[in-house]
Amino acid sequence: MNKLVPDQITAIAKGKFLAYEDVRQSGLTNMWDSRAVCMLAEMQGNKLTEDDVLDIIKNYNFYAEKYLSEDKG
């Protein structure tokens, strides 16, 4: 498996990742249903594109470590 290094990952803004995480934590949809994820994020006042969702899924561990650890520290 070809692991991406951080320089190769598109930088998703923290707000977009946290919007995705809010939808994920809600348990309201399958996170692979990018249209539903975008719709639910928008209902919460956040803007996500399908490309954002797919990028976050692909690089979830990187973003979680980067953004969720900021909130703990």
HELIX and SHEET records of a PDB file:
HELIX    1   1 PRO A    6  GLN A    8  5                                   3    
HELIX    2   2 LYS A   14  SER A   26  1                                  13    
HELIX    3   3 SER A   34  MET A   43  1                                  10    
HELIX    4   4 GLU A   50  LYS A   58  1                                   9    
HELIX    5   5 TYR A   60  TYR A   63  1                                   4    
HELIX    6   6 ALA A   64  LEU A   68  3                                   5    
HELIX    7   7 SER A   69  LYS A   72  1                                   4    
END                                                                             
